[in-house]
Amino acid sequence: MPAVKVPRREAEPVKRKLKKLGLYDGRRRPRREDEYVLLPVISDPRIEGLGYEVLPVELPLRPERQIYKNLESVLAERLSREELKHLRRYDVIGDIAVIQIPPELEHRVEDIVWGLRRVHPFLKVIAKKGFHEGAFRIRDYSIIWGEERLETVHKENGVRIKVDLSKVFFNPRMKGERYRLAQLVRDGERVLIPFAGVLPYALVIARYRKVRITAVELNEDAYRLGLENIDLNRGKLRGKIEFIHGDAFEVLPELPSYDRVISPTPRGVDALALTLSKAEKWLHYYDFVHEGEIERFRARILEECRKLGRDCTVRVKKVSDFKPRVFKVCADVGVG
């Protein structure tokens, strides 16, 4: 992720110039270092011709809600207050923006495309969200602007993740959660990740920690992309990743136990007993829970622990909204 290093007194005019040229990366925050400021920019050959030092540096991402607010403020020039009420959150994955457009805004597609391109000038594709389909929960998309592709390379937490949204499930909103887990893991741990997808959790953890990770994924397309992602990040990873193609419910019983199990469980799948049985010290188990059922969810985990003769501690953390009063949660389970 590049940034230009400019003297502090020049930061504001250079920032305005970068925005005018469409080179400024508004998704990330600038950072001050002594008498200099690091300004986030997109990857573009024109950067080298500006006369400033270009550095590969990780700058913090802005909160998703703040990015959304930027789009809302931009579209306030074109949409009415009533129309703005129907505007939905969106995701940026690599150089692709995906957005849900409700019926009330179908006549405003061109304006929404204009707004997204203004907020994110690096975009090459804008796609409209459809519904999840099939066992692998692949979402249907229709491209409403840009190149006819749904494959891209997404950058987060210091790693590059190749995805094809027409073939695999990927949630960019979990980047903060992936970083949180990477900070909890300790060097030397053995980590198991079922339902591993294109390896976003494994890659981020291996980027920061010297560990051995065993990941399991059933979707053949996700497995192929995951192997590509290991190669794509080779040289950046401190940890080692073993990737197994297969059904977690068939593969895990044949595997040993691990220090830590991370289960980004697909919606509607119950893998609690299976993953808990493989955890020696920690299980991080994801599920979708109504806010009124969180204590029951916690009690269920404790009951599974008792069945296995384990003494557990359970902390349930809300990770993201799913629908009204239903949250994606993570149960951090300490296994004794």
DARAWO-V278721 format. One record per pair of residues at least 4 apart in sequence whose C-alpha atoms are under 7 Angstrom apart, sorted by the first residue. I is the first residue (numbers start at 1). J is the second residue. Records with the same first field share a line. If there is no record, write none. Layout:
I = J / J
//
This chain:
1 = 56 / 57 / 58
2 = 40 / 41 / 42 / 43 / 54 / 55 / 56 / 57
3 = 38 / 39 / 40 / 41 / 54 / 55 / 56 / 57
4 = 38 / 39 / 40 / 52 / 53 / 54 / 55
5 = 36 / 37 / 38 / 39 / 52 / 53 / 54
6 = 10 / 11 / 36 / 37 / 38 / 52
7 = 11 / 35 / 36 / 37
8 = 35 / 36 / 37
10 = 14
11 = 15 / 37
12 = 16
13 = 17
14 = 18
15 = 19
16 = 20
17 = 21
18 = 22 / 23 / 24
19 = 23 / 24
22 = 121
23 = 41 / 42
24 = 40 / 41 / 42
25 = 40 / 41 / 42
27 = 61 / 62 / 67
28 = 40 / 59 / 60 / 61 / 62
29 = 40 / 59 / 60 / 61 / 62
30 = 37 / 38 / 39 / 40 / 59
31 = 37 / 38 / 39
32 = 36 / 37 / 38
33 = 37
42 = 122
58 = 158
62 = 66 / 67
63 = 67
64 = 68
65 = 69
66 = 70
67 = 71
68 = 72 / 89
69 = 73
70 = 74 / 119
71 = 75 / 115 / 116 / 119
72 = 76
74 = 115
75 = 79 / 115
76 = 80
79 = 83 / 84
80 = 84
81 = 85
83 = 105
86 = 102 / 104
88 = 100
89 = 99
90 = 98 / 99 / 100
91 = 97 / 98 / 99
92 = 96 / 97 / 98
93 = 97 / 154 / 172
94 = 152 / 153 / 154 / 155
95 = 122 / 123 / 124 / 125 / 152
96 = 123 / 124 / 125 / 126
97 = 123 / 125 / 126 / 127
98 = 126 / 127 / 128 / 129
99 = 127 / 128 / 129
100 = 128 / 129
101 = 105 / 106 / 128
102 = 106
105 = 109
108 = 112
109 = 113
110 = 114
111 = 115
112 = 116
113 = 117
114 = 118
115 = 119
116 = 120
117 = 121 / 123
124 = 146 / 147
125 = 145 / 146 / 147
126 = 143 / 144 / 145 / 146
127 = 141 / 142 / 143 / 144 / 145
128 = 141 / 142 / 143 / 144
129 = 140 / 141 / 142
130 = 139 / 140 / 141
131 = 139 / 140
132 = 137 / 138 / 139 / 140
133 = 137 / 138 / 139
134 = 138
136 = 219
137 = 169
138 = 166 / 167 / 168 / 169
140 = 166
143 = 148
150 = 164 / 165 / 166
151 = 163 / 164 / 165
152 = 162 / 163 / 164
153 = 160 / 161 / 162 / 163
154 = 160 / 161 / 162
155 = 159 / 160 / 161
156 = 160 / 175
157 = 179 / 204
159 = 203 / 204 / 233
160 = 232 / 233
161 = 200 / 229
162 = 225 / 229
163 = 225
164 = 168
165 = 169
167 = 221
168 = 221 / 222
174 = 178
175 = 179
176 = 180
177 = 181
178 = 182 / 201 / 204
179 = 183 / 204
180 = 184
181 = 185
182 = 204 / 205 / 208
186 = 209
187 = 209 / 210 / 211
188 = 210 / 211
189 = 211 / 212 / 259
190 = 211 / 212 / 213 / 258 / 259 / 260
191 = 212 / 213 / 214 / 258 / 259 / 260 / 261
192 = 213 / 214 / 215 / 258 / 260 / 261 / 262
193 = 214 / 215 / 216 / 261 / 262 / 263
194 = 215 / 216 / 217 / 248 / 263
195 = 216 / 217 / 248 / 263 / 264 / 265
196 = 215 / 216 / 217
197 = 217 / 222 / 223
198 = 222 / 223 / 225 / 226
199 = 203 / 226
200 = 204
201 = 205
202 = 206 / 213
203 = 207
204 = 208
205 = 209
206 = 210 / 211 / 237 / 238 / 239 / 240
207 = 236 / 237 / 238 / 239
208 = 238
209 = 238 / 239
210 = 238 / 239
211 = 239 / 240
212 = 239 / 240 / 241
213 = 240 / 241 / 242
214 = 241 / 242 / 243
215 = 242 / 243 / 244
216 = 243 / 244 / 245 / 246 / 248
217 = 223 / 244 / 245 / 246 / 247 / 248
218 = 245 / 246 / 247
219 = 223
220 = 224
221 = 225
222 = 226
223 = 227 / 245
224 = 228
225 = 229
226 = 230
227 = 231
228 = 232
229 = 233
230 = 234
233 = 237
246 = 251
247 = 251
248 = 252
251 = 255
256 = 278
257 = 278 / 279 / 280
258 = 278 / 279 / 280
259 = 279 / 280 / 281 / 282
260 = 279 / 280 / 281 / 282 / 283
261 = 275 / 279 / 282 / 283 / 284
262 = 283 / 284 / 285
263 = 284 / 285 / 286
264 = 285 / 286
265 = 269 / 286 / 287
267 = 287 / 288
271 = 275
272 = 276
273 = 277 / 304
274 = 278
275 = 279
276 = 283
279 = 283
280 = 335
281 = 334 / 335 / 336
282 = 333 / 334 / 335
283 = 332 / 333 / 334
284 = 330 / 331 / 332 / 333
285 = 330 / 331 / 332
286 = 328 / 329 / 330 / 331
287 = 328 / 329 / 330
288 = 326 / 327 / 328 / 329
289 = 293 / 294 / 326 / 327 / 328 / 329
290 = 294 / 325 / 326 / 327
291 = 325 / 326 / 327
293 = 297
294 = 298
295 = 299
296 = 300
297 = 301
298 = 302 / 314 / 316
299 = 303
300 = 304
301 = 305
302 = 306 / 312
303 = 307
304 = 308
305 = 309 / 310 / 311 / 312
306 = 310 / 311
310 = 335 / 336
311 = 335 / 336
312 = 333 / 334 / 335 / 336
313 = 333 / 334 / 335
314 = 331 / 332 / 333 / 334
315 = 331 / 332 / 333
316 = 329 / 330 / 331 / 332
317 = 329 / 330 / 331
318 = 327 / 328 / 329 / 330
319 = 328 / 329 / 330
320 = 327 / 328
321 = 326 / 327 / 328
322 = 326 / 327 / 328
323 = 327
//
